[in-house]
């Protein structure tokens, strides 16, 4: 007799779902937001950035990931070094307009950091607000929200 035993098949499907959820959760938990530059001293429209860090022991391909605010997500793109974030490595995601308009961070970003950019000229809908707190949302290629952080405006 062939076919799935409903009890065994249900257990197996549940087990597979649980394993997928744990693997997916560990991926989400290993990439964290570490810094948000929302109010740059100079060339603010070009010098905003976000720094992320891979806490995990596995490399993560950031191709097709997105970052933005609650109104618009921007595609994270390779800026010439690829899109693989190694374990225990930082990445700096620069505003898409940084290249060709600024050199502010060129000598400040460590050579071991992965440099990425976004697909347009401002993070989120209009760039990060300097007058009110707003979310910074990081989304994986599969559409899962990896992290959401609300930065604070100094008072």
N, C-alpha and C positions, 0 to 999 in steps of 0.2 A: 504494500500500500504506500502510495506517495502522497505528498501534501504536507502542510504544516499543521502541527498540533496547535489548536488555538491557544492553549495555555503556554506552551513553549514559544510559539511565534510571538505572542504578546510580550512575554518576558524578554525575548531577544530584541524585539523592536524597542522596548523600553530601555534596555541596556545600551543599545546603539545610540539612542537619543541622549541618554545620560552621559555617555562617553563624549559625544559631539559637544554637548553643552559644557562639559568640563574643559575640553580642549579650547573651545571658543572663548570661555571665560578666562582661561589662562592667557590667551593671546591678548584679550582686552586688558587684562590686569598688568601685562608686562610693558606696555607703552604708556608713559605718563607725560602730562604737560608739566614742564619745569619752570618756564618763564614766558611772560607775555609782555612785549614792549608795545604799549598802547599810546604812549605820549613821548615820542622821541624828541630830543632837544633840537635837532635840525632836520630839515627836509622830511617833515613828518609824513607827508603823503607817500614817501618812498621808503622810509626807514622803520616802519613797523615790522615786527617779526614775532615768531613763536618758537620756543625751544622745546623739544621733546627728548625723552630718554628711554632706552630699551633696558628695563630692569631684568629681563629674562635671560635664559641661557640659549635661546634660539634666535637666529636672524629673522627679521620680519621685512617682507617686501611691501613698501609703502605705495607702490603703483596702485592707482585707482582709489587711494584714500582721499578724504575731504576734510577741510577745516573751515570754520566760519562762525557766524553768530546765529541767533535764532531766526534770522530772516533770509540768509543766503549762505550756502556752502560753496567753497571754491575747491577745485581739484588740486591736489598736491602733485607737483611735477618734478622730474629729474632736472637738476640745474647743471648737469655735466659730470656728475660723479656716480650716476646710477640711483636706484631707489631702495637698495637693500640696507636696512639699519642693523648693524651687527649687535650681538649681545654686549651690554654695558657701554653702548655708544650713544653719544648725543647727536641730534640733528637740529639744524637751524632752518626753519621755513621762512624764507624772506618774501616780502611783498613782490609781486611780479614786476613792478616798476622799478625795483631797486637797481637791477642790472641796466647800465647805461645812464642812470640818473644819480647814483651815489656810489661812494667808496668807503663810507663811514665804518663799516664793519670788516672790510677786507683784511686788515692787519690784526683784528681783535678775535676773529673766529679761529679756534685752534685747528691745525691741519688735520687732526684725527676726527673732527666733526664732519658729519654728512651735511652738505648744503643742498637744500631743496628750495622750490619756489611755488607760488600759487599761479593759477592760470589767468588771473586778471590783475588789475592795478590797485586793488584794495581788499583787505580781509573782510569777509562778510559783505553786507550790502553797501556800506559807505565807509569802511575802515573802522577801527576800534574807536569807540567814543571816549572823549577825554572829560566829559561832563557828567556821565552817569555810568554805573556799573552795567555790564552786559555779559552774556555768556560767551565763552570760547568753546566751541564744540568740535571734537575730533571724532571722525567717523571712518570705520574700516571699509575695505573694498567690498565686503559683504553687506554693508549698510548698517552695521551695528554701531551704536554710540559707544566709543571706547572710553571717552571721558568728557565731562562738561564741567567747566570751571567758570565761576563768576569773579572777575577781578574787581578790586576795590579802588575807588577814586580817593586819593589822599585828601584829608579835610583840613 
